[in-house]
Amino acid sequence: MIINRKELARAKVKELQNGFSAFAETKEVVDLIKKEIEKLKLDVHEDVTDVGSWFIPQKS
């Protein structure tokens, strides 16, 4: 099974837009998510751990 990293990142950003947290394990996916967050100007907190990054939407 081939995983498209861009589609994975878009799905995780959609979760953020719907108010849910998202987790990414690889630097590539984390970078893609960050890029989309900036583009959409989402208010999201990033919690970096040893195994990946959690993205947590902030309530306005």
C-alpha positions in Angstrom: 0.0 0.0 0.0 1.4 3.4 -1.0 0.6 6.3 1.3 0.4 9.7 -0.3 1.9 12.1 2.2 0.2 15.2 0.8 -3.2 13.5 1.1 -2.4 12.4 4.6 -1.4 16.0 5.6 -4.6 17.4 4.0 -6.7 14.9 5.9 -5.0 15.9 9.2 -5.5 19.6 8.5 -9.2 18.9 7.8 -9.3 17.2 11.3 -7.9 20.4 12.8 -10.4 22.5 10.9 -13.2 20.4 12.4 -11.8 21.0 16.0 -9.9 17.7 16.4 -6.3 17.2 17.3 -4.0 15.5 14.7 -0.7 13.6 15.1 2.1 13.2 12.5 5.1 10.9 12.9 7.4 12.0 10.0 9.1 15.3 9.4 7.8 15.4 5.9 4.2 15.2 7.0 4.8 17.6 9.9 6.2 20.2 7.4 3.3 19.8 5.0 0.8 20.3 7.9 2.7 23.4 9.1 2.6 24.8 5.6 -1.2 24.3 5.3 -1.7 25.7 8.8 0.1 28.9 7.8 -1.7 29.1 4.5 -5.1 28.8 6.2 -4.1 30.9 9.1 -5.3 28.4 11.7 -4.7 28.9 15.4 -3.0 25.6 16.3 -0.6 24.7 19.0 2.2 22.2 18.1 3.4 19.8 20.8 6.7 18.2 19.6 7.5 14.8 21.1 10.2 12.2 20.6 7.9 10.2 18.3 6.2 13.0 16.3 4.2 16.1 16.6 0.7 16.7 18.0 -1.3 19.6 16.5 -4.0 20.9 18.8 -6.5 23.5 17.6 -6.9 26.5 19.9 -10.3 27.7 20.8 -11.0 31.3 19.8 
